[in-house]
């Protein structure tokens, strides 16, 4: 599962980052009550995605720090699932990080690395988290959790930032392809680009799903869905249009049903239910994700993104 959790921040001011709005005295009036309500909301969303069986691996973005994850995994209603966690320590100006939750009986972590994109001399962004772990049948998974730079300063101006992140990620993937013949790679994240944009299609070279799959290529599980003329669902809705900026990208090895680890039916999904969405504005109509804030207004929802998930078959 991957989920952009929309500012999972504590209520304390970090003097080293721009998190002033997310404090009790800030513009968003981020109180302890709202903080714990958010953690329990997100715990509930994870339960829904798991449908009674909690996801073994959960990538998260927009997490502030490890103390928030401690509260989330040990003190919220999620604690019953006994998740451990790993998180980056990025130099992002807002103090935002990516993380991985995992269950120790499902994954034994062998190594943890963080890769820091260099996008220009001033601007910073989130690190890329790389976890290597062993699943219950002894197979190795390489998991990357990403949150590429946003489009808030304009698509054209920020495109080079996302391309830089994709170049770094591709170099790490190529290193794995060189040292291991059958590598099981899962890349998950909020890429702030669509599957057919330059950063993912050309730089990362994440291909659409086809009849022929090569083990040492990358494939975007949402490419075909995102290429539809008017997607009726996606992980994110912008100005009335659904699409996929949250994606799974995997090595071809995981699309071979005969392998010891593979993706069920070669499919990935967006999860939604009546609680995670609500009415969009009259201008756009339909539904949109039920987020925590709309501008400065507190709504008390879950996130401005919907979670994505897929099933791994371990033989």
N, C-alpha and C positions, 0 to 999 in steps of 0.2 A: 504494500500500500504506500502511496505517496500523498501528502496533504500539505498545501500551503495554509498555515493556520492563522494568518492575518494578525500579526503583532502579538505573539505570545510573549508578553513582557511582564516583568515584575513591576511593583509600584514605586521602586526606589529610583532616585535620580543617579545616573552614572555620569560623573563630571567629564568623562573622556569621550562620551558619545552624545549625539543629538536625540535624546529620548525624553526631553522635558515635557512634551505633550502627554506622555504616558506616565504621569504621576498624579497623585490626588489634587495637587494645585495647578496642574497643567490644563491646557485647553480641552482635553478629552475627559478630565476629571476621573482618572483611572484609579479607582478605589480598591481596597482589599475585597470588598463584596463582588465587584465586577470581575476582578482577577480570578477569584475562586469559581465564580459562575462560569467563566470562560473555560477554565480547566475541566470542569465537570461536563460542560457542553461537549467539548472535544472528546472526552472519554466516552461519552454516549455515542458520538459519531463513529468512533473506532469499533465499538460494540456492534453497531448496525452493519458496518462494512463486513465484519467477521461473521455476522449472522450466527452468533452463539459460539463461534470458534475464533478466538482473537488472531489477527494477522501475526505471522511469525516475525515479519520485518516491516518496519514503518519508517519511511523517510519523511522528514519534516523540514519546512523552511519557515523563515520569519520567527525564529526562536531567539530570545535574547541571550540566555546564558545557562550554565549547568544547574544553578539553583532553581530556575524555573522548571527544568526537567526533573529535578529531584522532587519538587512539589507535585509535578504531573504524574510521575511514575510511582511515587511512594506515599503520597498524601491525598491524592484525589481519588475518585471512584475507580480510576484505572489501576490502582494498586493490586487489585485481585488478580491481574494477569501477570504480575511479576516480571515486568520489563526491566532490562538494563538499557543504558543509553551511552552514546558517543556523540560528541559535539565539536564543532570547529571553534577556533578562537580568532575570528576574522578581524580585519581592520576596517570593516564597513563603518561608514560615518554614523549610521543610526544604531550600530551595535547589533545588527541582525546576523544570525548564523543558521547553518543547516545542521541537521542531526539525524541519527539513526537510532530507533528503538528496536530491540531484539530480545528474543527469549532464549535463555542460555541452553535450554534443552533442544532448541531448534537450530541454533548456530553457535559454533565455537569460534570466537574471534582469534585470528592468527596475527593480524597486523592492522594498524590504523595510521593513515597518513592524511595530511592536509596539503593541498596545492593552492598557492596564492597567485591569482591572475594579476598581471601587470597591464593595466588598461590605459593609463597615461601617468604623467609625473605627479598629478595632484589627486585625481579621483581614485577611490578605493571601492571594492565590492566584496561579496562573500567568497570565502575560500571554497574549494571543491573538496568534499570529504570522500576518502577512498578506504573502504573496509575490505579486507580479505578474510574469509571465514570458511569453515568446514561445516557442511550439513550432515544430517544423521547417517547417510550412507557413505560418508567419506569423501564425497565430491567437493571441489573448491568453488566458491562463488567470489567474484570480484564485484563489489557494489560501489557505485559512485552516486553521491547525492549532491545536487547542484541547485543554485539559484542565480541565474544570469542577471546582469544589470537591467533595470527597468527601462521603459520607453518614455519616462516622465519628462525628459528634456527634448523629446522629439525622436521619431523613428530613425531618420537619417543621421542625426547627430550621435545617437547612441548605438547605432548598428555596429561600428567598429569595436565597441566595448564587448558586445556579445560574440563577435567574431574572434576576438582575442581569447575569450574564455573557451570557445570551441576549439581553437588551435591547441591550447594547453591540454584540454581533455583528450583530443585526438592523439597527441604525443604520448600520453600515458596509456591509452588503449593500444597504440602500435607497439609500445614496449612489452605489453602483455602478450600480444600476438607473436612477438619474436621469441619469447622465452618458453611459451607453452603452446602445444599443438591444438589442444581442445580446451579453450578457455571459455568459462561461463561468465559473461559480463552482463550486469544489469545497471543501466544508467537511468536514474530517475530524478525528476526535478521540475521546477518552474523555470522555463527557459526564456520567458518573455518574448518568444518568437514562435511562429507556427512551424510545423514540420517541413513545409516547403520553402521556408526562408533561408537566406544564404548561410547563416551560422550553422544550421543543422543539416540542411540538404547538401551543401557544397563543402563547407569547411570540415564539419564533423563527418560528412559523408554517410549520414544515416539514411538508408534506402527505404523505399516503400516495400511493403510485403508483396512477394510474387510467388510464382509456382516453383521457381528454382531458388534455393537458399544455399549460400556459401558459408561454411563454418567461420571463416575469418573475415566476415563483413559485419557491419552494424545495420540493424533494421529498426525503423521507428514503428512502434505498435499502433500509433494513431495517425500515421501518414494518410492512409486511404480514407479514414473517416473525416479528417480535417480537409481533404480535397473536395468533399461534396460541396455543391453550390451553396446550399443553405442548411448547414448542420442544425438539427433541431435540439441538440444537446451538446455540451462540451464541458470543460472543467472551469470555464470562466466566461462571463458575459460582459461585453464592452459595447456601449451605445446600442443596445438592443440585439447584438449579434453574438451567438454562441460560437466558441471555437476552443482549440486545444493549445494552451500554452504550458500546461502540465502534461508531461509525457513519460513513457517508458521507452527506452532505446536499448536493444539487446543484441548480443552476438548471435550469429546464425546457429551456433552450436545448440542454443536453447530452443530453437525452433524445429529441431529434429526429434520427432516423437519417440525414436528408438534409443535416445540417450538416457543416461542414468538420472539426469535432471532436465526437465523440459517444461515449456509453458503450455498449459492445458488448452487444447484446440487452437493454439497460436493466436490467442485473443486477449485483449485487455479492455477494461471497462471504466466508465465514470459511474460513481455511486451517487444516487440521489433518492431522497424520499420526501414526504410532505413536510417534515420538520426542517430539512436543510435548505429548502427554497421557500420563497414567498413572492407576493405580487410585485412585478416590475412597475415602473411609473406608467401613467396613462400614455405618455409620449411613445413608449416602446411596446408596452403590453407584454403579456405572457408572464413567465416566472423568471426569477433570478436567485442566485445564492443568498441565503439569509445571513447577512454579515453582522459583525459586532458593532461597527459604526458606519453611518452614511454621512460623510463629511465630519462635522463635529457632533452630530446627533447620535446618541447612544440607542442602539436597537436591541442589544442583548442576544444577538444571534451567534452563529458558529464561525463562519469565515466567509470572505468574499470569493473563495474558490470552492469547488467540489472536490472530494477525494477521488483518486484513481486507484485501481487495483487490478491484479491478475493472479491466477492460481499457478503455483509451481507444483509439478508432479515429481516426487522424489522416489525413485525405484530402489 
